Amino acid sequence: MGYLFIVIASVSVGGQFALSKVYKNKIIQSNYTDLFFNFGMGAFSMLIFAVICLGNVGFSWYSFGLAAGVALCNVAYMLCNLRAVMYGKLAVFTMFLMLGGMIFPTIFGVLFLGETMSWFKIAGVALLVFSMIFSVTEKTGEKNSKKFYLLCFIAFVCNGLVSIFSKVHQISENALDTFQFSFWQSVVVAASVGILLLICAAASHKQENFALAVRQTAGAKSLGLIFLITVIMRAGSVLMLFAAKDVPASLLYPLMTGISIVVTAVFGRIFFAERISKINFISLCIDTAAVILMIF
């Protein structure tokens, strides 16, 4: 059942990326709109899980601490993303982000959870790492700065910690259930990004496009799209947390990464007619082979 959860969660990642692109195409791009998007997802997530829990949300410092760790790491790499696009290629940043979410929990699972990896799984992980690095080797004439790579490294570490914190919580006998854990994650995200949003609004309220950005983000279509993205994202994250209870970390996160890459590329091609270059195609083939190897 855990493997079915991983597949569905991977499809939800593709859906989330596709709808997020629709949102960005409809809304003026600024720090305010990006922060509002993340604040909206945090607020909607909080409401969704409060309803699922029927308002009866438990509390423990252990679960809250891990939930806060996950939330703050998410916020940290979100902020890195906002700055990274100013200094280098988004594809390279995304590669670092996904590698962190895969490599850290894999090492953690082997070293601290007593997980074992077959040679097939090791070969699959190695191929997956190679395919991700290979996919960003296309020459674009754009040079990435040292500041860009620092932001990439921070995102790499933060996303790795997100995976580890989530896995540790899900295998703990004294932790809150998955929905309550997700509720406290959402609370911390909404609160922290909400503060950043207020600071951004105070700093940029005199800018030319600020009023337009506020009107667009507060519109019914914008809020409806954010809500839909939130539902898809949270459905996937909950299924991932369910899978984390039983599936080894050294398999769960590499498998999730591999399938998500393929699904996202397919969705981009189908819904946005995104071009798949020769390098992208080769990378996807390697990625598919890696996923198949990791099953054995």
Disulfide bonds with the S-S distance in Angstrom:
none
